[in-house]
């Protein structure tokens, strides 16, 4: 499944253009702009499955750093500061990774 099966290419382009500069990524505005905030829990779960590159059932810090590249191969990687802030926002149980329920909560925050 491609991410464009769930999200429109136009929305993805718009969301990526809003965070091209280092340290400009804001997950709340990104999720809103890309249209993920308005998707069903099942659709959000499918996007989680795409972001979970190693299929471990979690999005770890390394996968978060490459978060934007899941939307476009030409997108930048997140800075260390952005990655750590993103992880801290999503990791509600403190295990150092984001599970699917945590991701769904993060998207709807």
C-alpha positions, 0 to 999 in steps of 0.5 A: 500500500502506498501512502497516496492510497490514503492521503492526497499527493497535493496535501502531502506536497503542501505539508512537506513544503511547510517544513523544508527548513531544519527545525521547522517540523511541527507534527500537529500542523503536519498531520493537519495539513497532510489530512491525516487528522481527519482520517479514520482510526483504520486509515491512521493505522494503515499509515502507521504500518507504512511508517513502521519500516521494520514491521516491529509494531512500533516506530522507533527513533531511527524510523522517526528521523526518516518520517518525512521520507515516507511521504516523499523520497526527496524530503529531508530527514528530521533533525535530532531535535525534531526527532526527539521532540516528536518521540517525546510527544508520542511516547506516552508510556516511556518505552522509547518508541511509538506504538499504534495506539500512541500514534493514533492519539498523537495524530488526533491531538 
